[in-house]
Amino acid sequence: MSLIGDGLNKAVQKAFTRPAPKSAGAQMRYLVKQLGGTKAVAQMLRISQRTVERYVKNQIKKPRPDLAGRLDREVKARWQPQIRAKAKQKAASTGGIIIDTRARLGYTAPIGSTDQDRIRHLTIALPPVHAARLFNAQEARASDARLQEIAAEALKEAYFQDGGRRAGSLDEVRFTDIEHLEFDL
């Protein structure tokens, strides 16, 4: 996945009301139930169907690190879909989203003056319209570069232009070299 996409997923996962299954057997049983069979799970995780059956029966308890990561990611992607949808809807309609980032930010103004890019640490509450754009782009499987552009446009409006109260003539905001990125709903 991507840096911004993963950050959005982690923010939504904070809204879960119950913890996702932790053991490999419980995770496999959950995926088998969700996908309707061991064959579909095996194809998704790129392992044999027999291996899935062994995990389901708890004959294998400790997966390889790469499989453990894929398994955890797939379970969390499907866990509590209604809670996930409500959290996204709330952020997109009323709540907005908070972005905490340490990255290189700068802008270009039309007169030719530029603010030199520099590392900034920002914690900004983005309006619901930007949260909606980020979530919609993520659901449309936008690339990380596109998600980064949307985040840059949101930072332009919320930070540099302060919701339209200043710097109304900015052309472009550069949002690069992301060292830290975290979202909160």
Secondary structure, DSSP 8 states (H G I E B T S, - for coil): --HHHHHHHHHHHTT-SS----SHHHHHHHHHHHHTSHHHHHHHHTS-HHHHHHHHTTS-----HHHHHHHHHHHHHHS-HHHHHHHHHHIIIII-EEEEEEEEEEEE-TTS-EEEEEEEEEEEEE-HHHHHHHHHHHHTT--HHHHHHHHHHHHIIIIISGGGTS-TT--EEEEEEEEEEEEE-
